[in-house]
Amino acid sequence: MTTDFTATRAQFHLPEGVIYLDGNSLGPLPRAAAARVARTVTAEWGEMLIRGWNAAGWMDQPRRLGDRIGRLIGAEPGSVVLGDTLSIKVYQALASALEMVPERRVILSDTGNFPSDLYMADGLVRTLGQGYALRTVAPEEIAAAIDESVAVLMLTEVDYRTGRKHDMADLTARAHAAGAITVWDLAHSAGALPVDLAGCRADFAVGCTYKYLNSGPGGPAFIYVAPRHAARARPALSGWLGHEAPFAFDMDYRPGAGVERMRVGTPPVLQLAALEASLEIWDGVDMADLRARSLELSEAFLSGVEAACPDLLLASPRAGAERGSQVSFRHPQGYAIMQALIAEGVIGDFRAPDILRFGFTPLYTTMEEVRAAVGILARIMATGSWDRPEFHRRAAVT
Ligand SMILES: *Cc1c(COP(=O)(O)O)cnc(C)c1O
C-alpha cells in the first residue's frame, strides 16, 4: 500500500470526542480549506474585486477542478466540469441523453435510486410530453429490463440506502447492446471506490463533491460527458457560461466546446476554493489502496455489529465486492437508535423508514474508531438506552 492514511487523516479537522461515520453524507472540513476560503475572500474577492475572474482564475476553476476529479473516476482529461447541484446535473445529463436517442421514449431506472434523481426525471418527462416515460424496476431486475424500448438507462451506481453496488461495466455494455445510452450517478462512488468511466464506455455521469470529496455543505456537483458525445450533446439548460463565447453576448445560443457546454451560470467561487483544498489531499491517494482499506473498515464494522447486535438486520450486501463504502442495518426503531448513538459521539445517519447508515472513509477513519463505534452501538442495544423520549423526537434533517 503506497497511500499514507495517517497523513491524510492529519489533514482533516475532526472534532474531539466524535467518531464520524457520516462522510458519505457530508465530508468533514479539510484543515487547508478554512485558510483557502479565507484567502479567496480577503486576498481575491477583497482586493481584486471583479478582476478576480481573470487574475485569480475563477472562471477556469470549474474545468480545472473537473480534471482533478476526473482522475478519481477514470474520466478522460477535459471531460468533467463543475457547477450547480447534483439534481440539476441529473436533469442536464438526462435531457441531453434522451435527445441522442430520439426514436425512443423510455428512461429506465431502479426503485432504489435516490428520490431526487427520480423526481428530476419525472419533471423532465412531464415537460417533454410526447409519450416520454420513466420506468422503474427493482435493482436486481435492471439487467433483465434493458430492452429495445429503452432510450436511457439512468442509475446511481451505489444505492444510498443499502450500499448495494451495480456492475457499471456490465450494465453499460448491456445498455449499448440494446441501443440505449447511460447516465450514471456517482454520488456514492466518487471518492468512495475506483470508478472507470472511460473503461466502461459510460456516456454521461454526474456526482456531488460534498460527500466523499469533502467540499463542504453546498459544494458544487460535477458532470461528465464522454468525449465521443461532447460535440453532439445539446444542453437543455442553455445558460450563458455554456455558450461558445459568453462575452460576445450574442442573441443566439451556440453550445461551447466539449463538456464546457454543460456549464450554466456563474460558478460558486468560494465553494470551489474549499473543493480545491480538499482535492489536494486526494492527489496523494491511490484508489486501489482506498478501496482495500474501505473494505477492511466496512467488514470489521459489519461483522462486529452482526456478532454483538442480533436485533439489527443487515441491509447491505454481505460480499464486499457488491457494496460501496457504507454499511446499513435495519431496525424499526432505527431513528431513536441513531439519535442515541449520536449523543454518544458516534455520528451516522438514518434513512426512512428503518435504515441506520454508516459510511467508511479511509482518508480519516481508523480501525480503532470502527471498533469503538461497534462497542458503543452494542452497549446502546444491550441496555435499551435508545428508548428515551428525547431520542424519538424528529428533527428536519435525519
Ligand atoms: C446526495 C444525492 C443527491 C443530492 O442532490 P443535490 O441536488 O446535491 O441536493 C442526488 N442524488 C443522489 C443519488 C444522491 O446521493
PDBQT file of the ligand as one rigid body, heavy atoms in Angstrom, charges set to zero:
ROOT
HETATM    1  C1  LIG A 401     -26.868  13.132  -2.314  1.00  0.00    +0.000 C 
HETATM    2  C2  LIG A 401     -27.592  12.782  -3.573  1.00  0.00    +0.000 A 
HETATM    3  C3  LIG A 401     -28.282  13.765  -4.303  1.00  0.00    +0.000 A 
HETATM    4  C4  LIG A 401     -28.416  15.171  -3.787  1.00  0.00    +0.000 C 
HETATM    5  O1  LIG A 401     -28.639  16.090  -4.801  1.00  0.00    +0.000 OA
HETATM    6  P1  LIG A 401     -28.388  17.645  -4.565  1.00  0.00    +0.000 P 
HETATM    7  O2  LIG A 401     -29.006  18.301  -5.718  1.00  0.00    +0.000 OA
HETATM    8  O3  LIG A 401     -26.901  17.847  -4.452  1.00  0.00    +0.000 OA
HETATM    9  O4  LIG A 401     -29.051  18.021  -3.263  1.00  0.00    +0.000 OA
HETATM   10  C5  LIG A 401     -28.852  13.383  -5.512  1.00  0.00    +0.000 A 
HETATM   11  N1  LIG A 401     -28.775  12.111  -5.972  1.00  0.00    +0.000 NA
HETATM   12  C6  LIG A 401     -28.106  11.150  -5.284  1.00  0.00    +0.000 A 
HETATM   13  C7  LIG A 401     -28.020   9.766  -5.827  1.00  0.00    +0.000 C 
HETATM   14  C8  LIG A 401     -27.518  11.453  -4.059  1.00  0.00    +0.000 A 
HETATM   15  O5  LIG A 401     -26.907  10.507  -3.359  1.00  0.00    +0.000 OA
ENDROOT
TORSDOF 0
